[in-house]
Amino acid sequence: MLNRLKAGTMALVHHRHAEPALAAVTFAESSFFPVPPDVLLVPMSLTRRSRIWRYAALCTVSSVLGGILGYAIGALFFDLLGEPILAFYGLADDFEAVAARYNELGWLMVLLGGSITPLPYKVITISSGLTHLDFMTFLLVSIIARASRFYLTCGLLYWLGPRAVEIMKRRLGLCLLIGGVVTIGGLALGRFIF
């Protein structure tokens, strides 16, 4: 199964529509999609190192635009779309109490959730819209957070260069396990914070 997943991902990485696919996955991940863009960003960055900063910029812009959609879901369509998404992540039960606390430090939640913590950014975007966090604050902090997240990732990949490919080839299972643990850790952190 891992070999088929790897083969499918690598076929998309080398496809002429790889960049639009990366933008689409990054956009969707910021508002509703559970798969992080790293599944495409990492192999694309490692196979076309000369485009790595372009990929970081593409992910930043796509993610912020997707974050705006997540904000709109929370602000305008919470009952229809936002609540089922939060329920999927196990965060819907105590949301009223969370909403009151959220806006006290909402900008910090956007900064941390959008950059360094494994807390799903989509939860932050929907929460920001639902609690009506000031939109300009949300937008500016999202730009900073998402740019730092993607540029740091790409910077690490650029620094590791070909060594990263060898690490991934030898330790693909371990890399997937770490990614899964980080994702589950982010969900658990979200439940703890909220």
Backbone as JSON, one array per atom type, in Angstrom:
{
  "sequence": "MLNRLKAGTMALVHHRHAEPALAAVTFAESSFFPVPPDVLLVPMSLTRRSRIWRYAALCTVSSVLGGILGYAIGALFFDLLGEPILAFYGLADDFEAVAARYNELGWLMVLLGGSITPLPYKVITISSGLTHLDFMTFLLVSIIARASRFYLTCGLLYWLGPRAVEIMKRRLGLCLLIGGVVTIGGLALGRFIF",
  "N": [[0.82, -1.19, 0.0], [1.92, 1.26, 0.83], [3.85, 1.53, -1.15], [2.28, 1.92, -3.46], [1.03, 4.33, -2.81], [3.26, 5.99, -2.63], [4.2, 5.79, -5.29], [2.04, 6.92, -6.71], [2.05, 9.52, -5.67], [4.59, 10.41, -6.49], [4.25, 10.31, -9.25], [2.43, 12.38, -9.6], [3.99, 14.48, -8.68], [5.83, 14.82, -10.73], [4.22, 15.55, -12.78], [2.8, 17.78, -15.26], [0.92, 19.4, -14.13], [1.59, 19.72, -11.51], [2.16, 21.96, -9.86], [-0.36, 23.45, -9.82], [-1.83, 21.43, -8.52], [-0.52, 21.29, -6.06], [-1.1, 23.86, -5.11], [-3.9, 23.64, -4.94], [-4.27, 21.57, -3.03], [-3.04, 22.77, -0.83], [-4.65, 25.04, -0.47], [-7.15, 23.8, 0.09], [-6.5, 22.36, 2.4], [-6.31, 24.32, 4.3], [-8.86, 24.96, 5.01], [-10.71, 22.78, 4.99], [-9.78, 20.2, 4.19], [-8.21, 17.15, 5.16], [-5.56, 16.33, 4.56], [-2.17, 17.22, 4.72], [-0.28, 19.69, 2.86], [2.33, 18.94, 2.6], [2.75, 16.4, 1.62], [2.97, 16.69, -1.09], [4.58, 18.98, -1.33], [7.12, 18.39, -0.17], [8.32, 16.21, -1.78], [8.26, 17.57, -4.27], [9.87, 19.8, -3.79], [12.28, 18.56, -3.31], [12.86, 17.31, -5.72], [12.91, 19.33, -7.59], [14.8, 21.5, -6.88], [15.53, 24.07, -7.61], [13.19, 25.46, -7.76], [12.23, 25.78, -5.23], [11.73, 28.02, -3.55], [9.75, 29.26, -4.91], [7.73, 27.37, -4.62], [7.33, 27.59, -1.87], [6.29, 30.19, -1.73], [3.97, 29.84, -3.29], [2.56, 27.98, -1.72], [2.19, 29.54, 0.57], [0.54, 31.7, -0.31], [-1.68, 30.25, -1.33], [-2.49, 28.92, 0.97], [-3.21, 31.02, 2.71], [-5.34, 32.11, 1.26], [-7.05, 29.88, 1.3], [-7.41, 29.87, 4.04], [-8.97, 32.15, 4.34], [-11.33, 31.23, 3.21], [-11.91, 29.28, 5.16], [-12.35, 30.98, 7.34], [-14.64, 32.28, 6.41], [-16.38, 30.08, 6.34], [-16.64, 29.58, 9.08], [-17.73, 32.05, 9.92], [-20.02, 32.51, 8.33], [-21.26, 30.11, 7.54], [-21.43, 28.26, 9.61], [-23.26, 26.41, 10.89], [-24.02, 24.78, 8.75], [-21.58, 23.92, 7.45], [-19.23, 24.35, 9.04], [-19.6, 23.27, 11.68], [-19.87, 20.39, 11.21], [-17.23, 19.92, 10.25], [-15.62, 20.64, 12.45], [-16.65, 18.78, 14.24], [-15.74, 16.43, 13.05], [-13.06, 16.6, 13.71], [-13.32, 16.3, 16.39], [-13.92, 18.5, 18.0], [-16.24, 19.9, 18.5], [-18.03, 19.82, 20.67], [-17.63, 21.45, 23.08], [-17.69, 24.03, 22.12], [-18.92, 26.54, 22.42], [-18.1, 27.6, 24.89], [-15.43, 27.76, 24.34], [-15.36, 29.68, 22.32], [-15.74, 32.11, 23.61], [-13.37, 32.34, 25.09], [-11.55, 32.23, 23.05], [-11.25, 34.62, 21.46], [-9.87, 36.3, 23.16], [-7.15, 35.77, 22.95], [-6.95, 35.37, 20.24], [-5.38, 36.17, 18.0], [-2.91, 35.14, 18.7], [-3.46, 32.45, 18.68], [-3.91, 32.08, 15.95], [-1.36, 32.69, 15.0], [0.31, 30.73, 16.27], [-1.07, 28.32, 15.66], [-1.05, 28.43, 12.93], [1.58, 28.23, 12.24], [3.82, 26.95, 13.94], [2.76, 24.92, 15.58], [1.29, 21.6, 15.66], [-1.43, 21.78, 15.51], [-4.35, 21.64, 13.6], [-4.59, 23.94, 10.98], [-6.97, 24.56, 9.72], [-8.87, 24.32, 11.73], [-8.27, 26.54, 13.23], [-8.83, 28.59, 11.39], [-11.6, 28.32, 10.92], [-12.53, 28.62, 13.52], [-11.74, 31.25, 14.01], [-13.39, 32.69, 12.25], [-15.93, 31.95, 13.23], [-15.92, 33.02, 15.82], [-15.71, 35.6, 15.2], [-13.24, 36.95, 15.08], [-11.24, 39.8, 14.59], [-11.06, 40.56, 11.2], [-8.9, 41.69, 9.7], [-6.78, 41.43, 11.48], [-6.72, 38.65, 11.66], [-6.05, 38.07, 8.96], [-3.51, 39.35, 8.55], [-1.9, 38.14, 10.53], [-2.17, 35.5, 9.73], [-0.81, 35.54, 7.27], [1.83, 36.01, 8.13], [2.2, 33.74, 9.8], [1.73, 31.5, 8.08], [3.59, 31.96, 6.04], [5.98, 31.75, 7.51], [5.79, 29.06, 8.27], [5.84, 27.62, 5.78], [8.14, 28.64, 4.48], [10.13, 28.0, 6.32], [9.97, 25.2, 6.28], [10.67, 24.71, 3.57], [13.18, 25.9, 3.59], [14.59, 24.16, 5.29], [14.47, 21.83, 3.74], [15.9, 22.72, 1.52], [18.39, 23.15, 2.66], [19.07, 20.56, 3.54], [19.04, 19.22, 1.11], [20.08, 16.82, -1.31], [20.55, 14.88, 0.64], [18.2, 14.7, 2.07], [16.53, 13.29, 0.37], [17.7, 10.75, 0.43], [17.33, 10.16, 3.14], [14.54, 10.08, 3.22], [14.04, 7.96, 1.43], [15.22, 5.77, 2.72], [13.92, 5.8, 5.16], [11.1, 5.99, 4.87], [8.77, 4.83, 6.01], [9.17, 5.5, 8.71], [9.13, 8.3, 8.48], [6.46, 8.69, 7.66], [5.18, 7.67, 9.91], [6.03, 9.51, 11.88], [4.84, 11.82, 10.82], [2.14, 11.08, 11.11], [1.97, 10.84, 13.91], [2.5, 13.49, 14.63], [0.27, 14.75, 13.5], [-1.86, 13.53, 14.94], [-1.07, 14.35, 17.45], [-1.45, 17.09, 17.14], [-4.23, 17.22, 16.9], [-4.92, 16.27, 19.44], [-3.78, 18.3, 20.99], [-5.4, 20.41, 20.15], [-7.85, 19.63, 21.28], [-7.14, 19.82, 23.95], [-6.52, 22.56, 24.25], [-8.92, 23.75, 23.45]],
  "CA": [[0.0, 0.0, 0.0], [2.82, 2.41, 0.86], [4.51, 1.66, -2.46], [1.31, 2.51, -4.39], [0.88, 5.73, -2.41], [4.5, 6.67, -3.03], [4.23, 5.85, -6.76], [1.03, 7.9, -7.13], [2.52, 10.86, -5.3], [5.72, 10.76, -7.35], [3.72, 10.57, -10.6], [1.86, 13.73, -9.56], [5.1, 15.43, -8.5], [6.47, 15.05, -12.03], [3.19, 15.9, -13.75], [2.83, 19.19, -15.64], [-0.02, 20.12, -13.29], [2.0, 19.54, -10.11], [2.01, 23.21, -9.1], [-1.77, 23.68, -9.49], [-2.25, 20.43, -7.54], [0.02, 21.74, -4.78], [-1.9, 25.01, -4.69], [-5.25, 23.17, -4.58], [-4.19, 20.83, -1.77], [-2.73, 23.73, 0.23], [-5.87, 25.83, -0.28], [-8.17, 22.97, 0.73], [-6.04, 21.97, 3.73], [-6.49, 25.45, 5.22], [-10.26, 25.18, 5.36], [-11.53, 21.58, 5.22], [-9.16, 18.95, 3.74], [-7.34, 16.65, 6.24], [-4.21, 15.95, 4.14], [-1.3, 18.38, 4.65], [0.35, 19.87, 1.55], [3.7, 18.42, 2.63], [2.84, 15.18, 0.82], [3.44, 17.13, -2.41], [5.61, 20.0, -1.19], [8.43, 17.8, 0.11], [8.96, 15.62, -2.97], [8.44, 18.58, -5.33], [11.02, 20.61, -3.41], [13.5, 17.77, -3.4], [13.17, 16.96, -7.11], [13.14, 20.57, -8.34], [15.33, 22.41, -5.86], [15.6, 25.44, -8.12], [11.86, 26.08, -7.61], [11.8, 25.6, -3.84], [11.18, 29.26, -2.96], [8.48, 29.46, -5.62], [6.77, 26.49, -3.96], [7.02, 28.18, -0.56], [5.39, 31.33, -1.98], [2.7, 29.29, -3.77], [1.87, 27.41, -0.56], [1.79, 30.63, 1.46], [-0.61, 32.4, -0.89], [-2.81, 29.32, -1.39], [-2.94, 28.63, 2.32], [-3.91, 32.19, 3.24], [-6.63, 32.16, 0.56], [-7.86, 28.82, 1.9], [-7.76, 30.33, 5.39], [-10.09, 33.08, 4.2], [-12.51, 30.38, 3.05], [-12.2, 28.72, 6.47], [-12.92, 32.07, 8.13], [-16.01, 32.45, 5.92], [-17.16, 28.93, 6.8], [-16.96, 29.81, 10.49], [-18.53, 33.26, 10.11], [-21.27, 32.53, 7.58], [-21.86, 28.81, 7.29], [-21.0, 27.34, 10.67], [-24.21, 25.32, 11.09], [-24.04, 23.9, 7.59], [-20.29, 23.34, 7.11], [-18.21, 24.44, 10.08], [-19.85, 22.33, 12.78], [-19.43, 19.03, 10.86], [-15.77, 19.84, 10.15], [-15.1, 20.62, 13.83], [-17.06, 17.49, 14.82], [-14.81, 15.44, 12.5], [-11.82, 16.69, 14.49], [-13.65, 16.09, 17.8], [-13.8, 19.78, 18.69], [-17.5, 20.63, 18.43], [-18.85, 19.74, 21.87], [-17.49, 22.56, 24.02], [-17.25, 25.16, 21.32], [-19.45, 27.83, 22.91], [-17.19, 28.09, 25.93], [-14.16, 28.07, 23.68], [-15.5, 30.91, 21.53], [-15.54, 33.26, 24.5], [-11.93, 32.41, 25.42], [-10.73, 32.28, 21.84], [-10.93, 35.96, 20.99], [-8.94, 36.96, 24.05], [-5.81, 35.59, 22.37], [-7.16, 34.81, 18.91], [-4.24, 36.44, 17.11], [-1.84, 34.22, 19.08], [-3.89, 31.14, 18.18], [-3.65, 32.07, 14.5], [0.09, 32.65, 14.81], [0.85, 29.42, 16.65], [-1.74, 27.25, 14.91], [-0.71, 28.54, 11.51], [3.0, 28.12, 11.96], [4.7, 25.97, 14.56], [2.11, 23.81, 16.27], [0.62, 20.67, 14.76], [-2.87, 22.02, 15.52], [-4.77, 21.87, 12.22], [-4.86, 25.35, 10.66], [-8.39, 24.69, 9.36], [-9.61, 24.53, 12.97], [-8.0, 27.93, 13.59], [-9.53, 29.49, 10.46], [-13.05, 28.24, 11.18], [-12.74, 29.21, 14.85], [-11.59, 32.7, 13.89], [-14.61, 33.2, 11.64], [-17.06, 31.72, 14.12], [-15.85, 33.94, 16.96], [-15.6, 36.94, 14.6], [-11.94, 37.59, 15.3], [-11.06, 40.89, 13.62], [-10.6, 39.93, 9.96], [-7.58, 42.18, 9.3], [-5.83, 40.78, 12.38], [-6.64, 37.27, 11.18], [-5.36, 38.03, 7.68], [-2.1, 39.71, 8.7], [-1.21, 37.1, 11.31], [-2.14, 34.3, 8.88], [0.28, 35.7, 6.29], [3.09, 35.8, 8.85], [2.28, 32.36, 10.27], [1.85, 30.54, 6.98], [4.88, 32.19, 5.38], [7.04, 31.15, 8.33], [5.65, 27.61, 8.21], [6.28, 27.07, 4.5], [9.53, 29.02, 4.18], [11.01, 27.2, 7.18], [9.98, 23.84, 5.73], [11.46, 24.72, 2.34], [14.57, 26.19, 3.97], [15.16, 22.92, 5.79], [14.64, 20.94, 2.58], [16.98, 23.27, 0.69], [19.63, 22.93, 3.4], [19.37, 19.13, 3.5], [19.3, 18.87, -0.28], [20.0, 15.4, -1.68], [20.53, 14.02, 1.84], [16.8, 14.51, 2.46], [15.99, 12.21, -0.49], [18.2, 9.49, 0.98], [16.65, 9.93, 4.42], [13.16, 9.68, 2.92], [14.03, 6.63, 0.82], [15.56, 4.76, 3.73], [13.06, 5.9, 6.34], [9.76, 6.44, 4.49], [7.82, 4.39, 7.03], [9.38, 6.32, 9.9], [8.64, 9.66, 8.17], [5.0, 8.64, 7.7], [4.8, 7.48, 11.31], [6.23, 10.8, 12.55], [3.77, 12.69, 10.33], [0.89, 10.66, 11.75], [2.03, 11.2, 15.33], [2.38, 14.95, 14.71], [-1.13, 15.08, 13.22], [-2.67, 13.12, 16.09], [-0.68, 15.27, 18.53], [-2.12, 18.37, 16.88], [-5.64, 17.07, 17.26], [-5.0, 16.19, 20.91], [-3.51, 19.66, 21.48], [-6.6, 21.18, 19.89], [-8.85, 19.27, 22.28], [-6.68, 20.34, 25.24], [-6.64, 24.02, 24.23], [-10.33, 24.1, 23.36]],
  "C": [[0.87, 1.26, 0.0], [3.51, 2.63, -0.48], [3.57, 2.28, -3.5], [1.11, 3.99, -4.1], [2.09, 6.54, -2.86], [4.56, 6.83, -4.55], [3.23, 6.88, -7.28], [1.47, 9.33, -6.84], [3.66, 11.29, -6.23], [5.27, 11.02, -8.79], [3.13, 11.97, -10.64], [2.95, 14.79, -9.43], [5.74, 15.78, -9.84], [5.48, 15.45, -13.12], [3.25, 17.39, -14.06], [1.86, 20.04, -14.82], [0.33, 19.99, -11.8], [1.8, 20.81, -9.3], [0.55, 23.55, -8.83], [-2.3, 22.67, -8.46], [-1.76, 20.82, -6.15], [-0.78, 22.91, -4.24], [-3.29, 24.57, -4.22], [-5.24, 22.44, -3.23], [-3.92, 21.8, -0.61], [-3.95, 24.6, 0.55], [-6.9, 25.04, 0.52], [-7.78, 22.6, 2.16], [-6.27, 23.09, 4.74], [-7.93, 25.65, 5.65], [-11.06, 23.9, 5.62], [-10.82, 20.26, 4.98], [-8.16, 18.45, 4.78], [-5.9, 16.35, 5.85], [-3.33, 17.2, 4.03], [-0.61, 18.48, 3.29], [1.76, 19.3, 1.48], [3.86, 17.15, 1.8], [3.27, 15.5, -0.62], [4.62, 18.09, -2.3], [7.0, 19.38, -1.01], [9.03, 17.15, -1.13], [9.17, 16.62, -4.11], [9.68, 19.42, -5.04], [12.32, 19.86, -3.57], [13.86, 17.41, -4.84], [13.44, 18.18, -7.98], [13.59, 21.66, -7.37], [15.37, 23.86, -6.33], [14.28, 26.19, -7.97], [11.37, 26.11, -6.16], [11.17, 26.85, -3.25], [9.87, 29.64, -3.65], [7.38, 28.6, -4.98], [6.36, 27.04, -2.59], [6.05, 29.35, -0.72], [4.01, 30.84, -2.41], [1.89, 28.72, -2.6], [1.38, 28.5, 0.38], [0.53, 31.31, 0.95], [-1.84, 31.5, -0.89], [-3.38, 29.05, -0.01], [-3.7, 29.81, 2.92], [-5.28, 32.33, 2.56], [-7.58, 31.08, 1.09], [-8.29, 29.17, 3.32], [-8.92, 31.32, 5.37], [-11.39, 32.3, 4.0], [-12.89, 29.76, 4.39], [-12.84, 29.75, 7.39], [-14.38, 32.28, 7.73], [-16.91, 31.3, 6.34], [-17.58, 29.14, 8.24], [-17.92, 30.97, 10.68], [-19.92, 33.15, 9.49], [-22.0, 31.2, 7.5], [-21.54, 27.8, 8.37], [-21.95, 26.16, 10.83], [-24.16, 24.29, 9.97], [-22.71, 23.18, 7.37], [-19.3, 23.28, 8.27], [-18.38, 23.43, 11.19], [-19.48, 20.89, 12.41], [-17.92, 18.88, 10.74], [-15.16, 19.78, 11.55], [-15.47, 19.31, 14.52], [-16.13, 16.37, 14.33], [-13.51, 15.42, 13.29], [-12.07, 16.58, 16.0], [-13.64, 17.37, 18.63], [-15.11, 20.55, 18.78], [-18.24, 20.74, 19.76], [-18.81, 20.98, 22.76], [-17.21, 23.88, 23.31], [-17.77, 26.51, 21.81], [-18.53, 28.42, 23.97], [-15.85, 28.5, 25.34], [-14.23, 29.4, 22.95], [-15.25, 32.15, 22.39], [-14.07, 33.43, 24.84], [-11.09, 32.7, 24.2], [-10.31, 33.7, 21.46], [-10.02, 36.74, 21.92], [-7.52, 36.91, 23.48], [-5.91, 34.99, 20.97], [-5.99, 35.01, 17.97], [-3.1, 35.47, 17.41], [-2.18, 32.81, 18.61], [-3.61, 31.02, 16.69], [-2.16, 31.95, 14.25], [0.66, 31.27, 15.11], [0.25, 28.29, 15.84], [-1.4, 27.27, 13.44], [0.75, 28.32, 11.19], [3.66, 26.92, 12.62], [4.02, 24.81, 15.25], [1.47, 22.86, 15.27], [-0.91, 20.8, 14.79], [-3.34, 22.33, 14.11], [-5.19, 23.33, 11.98], [-6.32, 25.56, 10.32], [-9.25, 24.93, 10.6], [-9.46, 25.99, 13.41], [-8.8, 28.87, 12.68], [-11.03, 29.5, 10.73], [-13.37, 28.89, 12.53], [-12.67, 30.74, 14.79], [-12.83, 33.33, 13.26], [-15.8, 33.08, 12.56], [-17.08, 32.74, 15.26], [-15.71, 35.4, 16.51], [-14.35, 37.68, 15.05], [-11.79, 38.66, 14.22], [-10.41, 40.34, 12.35], [-9.21, 40.4, 9.56], [-6.49, 41.59, 10.19], [-5.61, 39.35, 11.93], [-5.79, 37.19, 9.91], [-3.86, 38.31, 7.83], [-1.32, 38.63, 9.47], [-1.14, 35.79, 10.52], [-1.0, 34.38, 7.87], [1.62, 35.43, 6.96], [3.26, 34.33, 9.24], [2.5, 31.37, 9.14], [3.15, 30.72, 6.21], [6.0, 31.55, 6.2], [6.98, 29.63, 8.27], [6.22, 27.03, 6.91], [7.72, 27.44, 4.15], [10.51, 28.27, 5.08], [11.1, 25.76, 6.69], [10.87, 23.78, 4.49], [12.93, 25.03, 2.61], [15.28, 24.95, 4.48], [15.43, 21.94, 4.64], [15.79, 21.42, 1.69], [18.33, 22.98, 1.35], [20.04, 21.45, 3.35], [19.7, 18.65, 2.1], [19.15, 17.4, -0.55], [19.99, 14.45, -0.49], [19.1, 13.74, 2.27], [16.16, 13.39, 1.64], [16.43, 10.86, 0.07], [17.52, 9.15, 2.3], [15.23, 9.44, 4.16], [13.1, 8.28, 2.31], [14.26, 5.54, 1.86], [14.54, 4.7, 4.85], [11.65, 6.38, 6.02], [8.72, 6.06, 5.54], [7.94, 5.22, 8.29], [8.88, 7.75, 9.68], [7.12, 9.71, 8.21], [4.49, 8.47, 9.13], [4.93, 8.8, 12.08], [5.15, 11.78, 12.12], [2.43, 12.36, 10.97], [0.84, 11.03, 13.22], [1.87, 12.7, 15.5], [0.93, 15.37, 14.47], [-2.03, 14.72, 14.4], [-2.35, 14.0, 17.29], [-1.34, 16.62, 18.38], [-3.59, 18.32, 17.24], [-5.82, 17.0, 18.77], [-4.74, 17.56, 21.53], [-4.73, 20.55, 21.29], [-7.68, 20.89, 20.92], [-8.46, 19.82, 23.65], [-6.88, 21.84, 25.32], [-8.1, 24.43, 24.27], [-11.12, 23.46, 24.47]]
}
